[in-house]
Amino acid sequence: MRFLGNRSSGRQGVALAAEAAARGAEVTLVSAHISGDVLAEARHPSIRIVPVGATADLAEAMTRESEVADVVVMAAAVADYRPVQVSERKLTKEGGGVPAIELIENEDIVASLAAARRPGQLVVGFAAETPEDQAEMLARARGKQQRKGVDLLVVNEVGWERGFESVENAVHILGPGGVEVGAASGSKRAVAVAVWDVIAEERVLNLSQQHSTLIPSSDPAGGRRPEGASPGGAHDHPADR
């Protein structure tokens, strides 16, 4: 049977999950169409794997799992469009003519997650681009970061020999306001290390800003968690690239 997809292997998302678990996080890895040998790197006591199929399944899983996550890393190479009609049977040449496939736009999952995020929750998006040069790539990434409303955006160039399916990657990381706050190249695990370093710095900054504006409880001895503070520890990210 045939479907619309891309050459994403899932290696970068799996590397992000493995690195988060190595740092002590409780991780939920939402996984779509990843081969067993790639997914093997995510076999860890602190990683819970949630398998999904179509983009709609991914959206549902991410919406559900993000409700308890402190950090959401949307690394999946999600299809922008899907067929309006899905055939239950194979479309054969005997039917005559070339079939026309009408497409409809999928939900922008990371934009929805960013719009619904809780105070203190960090949402990180990924963008795969095919630019003429680095300046164009960063300009497109900044526009995408603004449209989607994510806290951080990790952008990489993809092509027949870059990004997808490769064991290596090269990324630029944009922080608030589109400022480049990091870059990394090498193995996808090395890229994951750099991404989590930036996430950790941004999370510390966000929490310190929250706590500096919180009004103390009227009952300090009660031990209540201040409104807006998050418990820490849980990370939620699907696999990609």
C-alpha positions in Angstrom: 0.0 0.0 0.0 1.1 3.6 -0.6 1.0 6.7 1.5 2.4 10.2 1.5 5.5 10.6 3.6 9.1 11.7 3.6 12.6 10.3 4.2 12.7 11.2 7.9 14.3 8.3 9.9 13.4 9.5 13.4 17.0 9.4 14.5 17.1 13.0 15.8 13.9 12.7 17.9 15.2 9.4 19.4 18.5 11.0 20.2 16.7 13.9 21.9 14.7 11.4 24.0 17.8 9.4 24.9 19.7 12.6 26.0 16.8 13.8 28.1 16.6 10.5 29.9 20.4 10.5 30.4 19.9 13.9 32.2 17.4 12.4 34.6 14.1 13.4 32.9 11.0 11.2 32.7 10.4 11.1 28.9 7.4 10.4 26.7 8.5 9.6 23.1 5.7 9.9 20.6 6.9 7.7 17.8 5.7 7.4 14.2 7.1 5.1 11.5 10.5 4.5 13.1 12.4 1.3 12.4 13.3 -1.0 15.3 17.0 -0.5 15.0 16.7 3.3 15.3 14.1 3.1 18.1 16.4 0.8 20.1 18.4 3.8 21.3 15.3 4.9 23.1 15.0 1.7 25.2 15.5 3.2 28.6 13.6 2.8 31.9 12.8 6.5 31.9 11.4 6.6 28.4 7.8 5.7 27.7 7.1 5.1 24.0 3.7 6.0 22.5 3.4 4.7 18.9 1.2 6.6 16.4 0.3 6.3 12.7 -1.2 9.2 10.8 -0.7 12.9 11.5 -4.1 13.1 13.2 -3.0 10.4 15.6 0.2 12.3 16.4 -1.8 15.5 17.1 -4.1 13.6 19.5 -1.2 12.0 21.3 0.8 15.2 21.6 -2.2 17.2 22.8 -2.8 14.6 25.5 0.8 14.0 26.6 1.7 17.7 26.6 -0.8 18.4 29.4 1.7 17.1 32.0 5.0 17.9 30.2 7.3 20.7 31.4 9.1 20.7 28.0 7.5 19.8 24.7 10.0 19.2 21.8 8.2 18.8 18.5 10.9 17.3 16.4 8.7 15.3 14.0 8.8 15.9 10.3 5.0 16.2 10.0 3.2 16.1 6.7 1.6 19.5 5.8 -1.1 17.8 3.8 -3.1 14.6 3.7 -5.4 13.0 1.1 -9.1 14.1 1.3 -10.1 10.5 0.6 -8.3 7.3 1.7 -8.9 4.2 -0.3 -9.5 0.9 1.6 -8.2 -1.0 -1.4 -5.2 -0.6 -3.8 -5.7 1.8 -6.7 -4.7 -0.3 -9.7 -3.7 0.7 -13.2 -6.4 -1.4 -14.6 -8.9 1.3 -13.5 -7.6 3.4 -16.3 -5.9 6.9 -16.2 -3.8 8.5 -13.6 -5.8 9.0 -10.4 -6.0 12.6 -9.1 -5.3 12.9 -5.4 -7.0 15.9 -3.7 -5.1 17.1 -0.6 -6.3 18.9 2.5 -4.1 20.8 5.0 -3.2 19.1 8.3 -3.4 20.8 11.7 -0.3 22.7 12.6 0.4 20.6 15.7 3.3 22.6 17.2 1.4 25.9 16.7 -1.6 24.4 18.6 0.7 23.2 21.4 2.3 26.6 21.7 -1.0 28.4 21.8 -2.3 26.1 24.6 0.9 25.9 26.7 0.8 26.5 30.4 2.7 29.1 32.3 6.3 27.8 32.7 5.9 25.2 30.0 8.5 25.4 27.2 7.6 24.5 23.6 10.4 23.8 21.1 9.8 23.4 17.4 12.0 22.1 14.6 12.1 23.3 11.0 13.6 21.5 8.0 14.5 23.9 5.2 15.9 23.7 1.6 17.4 27.2 1.3 19.7 28.8 -1.2 22.1 29.9 1.6 22.3 30.2 5.4 20.9 33.7 5.4 17.7 32.5 3.7 17.4 29.5 6.1 17.6 31.7 9.2 15.2 34.3 7.7 12.6 31.5 7.0 13.2 30.0 10.4 12.6 33.3 12.2 9.3 33.8 10.2 8.3 30.3 11.2 9.1 30.8 14.8 7.0 33.9 14.9 4.0 32.3 13.1 4.0 29.2 15.3 4.7 31.0 18.6 7.3 28.5 19.9 9.8 29.5 22.5 12.8 27.9 20.7 13.2 26.8 17.1 15.8 24.4 15.8 16.4 24.7 12.1 18.4 22.5 9.8 19.0 22.2 6.1 17.8 19.0 4.5 18.4 17.4 1.1 19.3 14.2 -0.6 22.5 14.0 1.5 21.6 16.2 4.5 19.4 15.9 7.5 16.9 13.1 6.6 18.1 9.5 7.0 21.7 10.7 7.8 23.4 9.8 11.1 24.7 13.4 11.3 23.0 16.8 11.4 23.8 20.5 11.6 21.4 22.9 13.3 21.0 26.5 14.4 18.9 27.2 17.5 16.8 30.4 17.7 15.7 31.8 21.0 13.1 34.5 21.9 13.0 37.2 19.3 14.6 35.1 16.7 18.1 35.5 18.2 20.5 32.7 17.4 21.4 31.2 20.8 23.2 28.1 19.7 24.5 25.9 16.8 25.7 22.4 16.6 26.9 19.8 14.0 28.0 16.2 14.2 26.2 13.1 15.3 22.5 13.5 16.1 23.2 12.7 19.7 25.8 15.6 19.8 23.1 17.8 18.3 20.6 16.6 21.0 23.2 17.6 23.7 23.4 21.1 22.3 19.6 21.4 22.1 19.1 20.3 25.6 21.8 22.6 26.9 19.9 25.6 25.4 16.5 24.2 26.7 18.0 23.9 30.2 19.3 27.5 30.1 16.0 28.8 28.8 14.0 26.9 31.4 16.1 28.2 34.3 15.5 31.7 33.0 11.8 31.3 32.6 11.4 29.8 36.1 13.5 32.6 37.7 11.3 35.2 36.0 8.1 33.4 37.2 9.3 33.2 40.8 10.4 36.8 40.9 6.8 37.9 40.2 4.9 35.4 42.3 2.9 36.7 45.4 3.8 34.5 48.4 1.0 32.3 49.9 -1.0 33.8 52.8 -0.1 30.6 54.6 3.7 30.1 54.0 3.7 27.1 56.4 1.2 25.3 54.2 3.8 24.2 51.7 1.5 25.0 48.7 3.1 25.2 45.3 2.9 28.8 44.0 0.4 29.2 41.1 2.2 28.8 37.8 5.2 26.8 39.1 5.6 23.4 37.5 6.8 20.2 39.2 9.7 19.5 36.8 11.0 16.3 35.4 8.6 15.4 32.5 9.6 15.9 28.9 7.5 15.1 25.9 8.8 14.9 22.4 8.1 12.9 19.2 10.8 11.5 16.9 11.9 12.9 13.6 14.5 13.2 10.9 
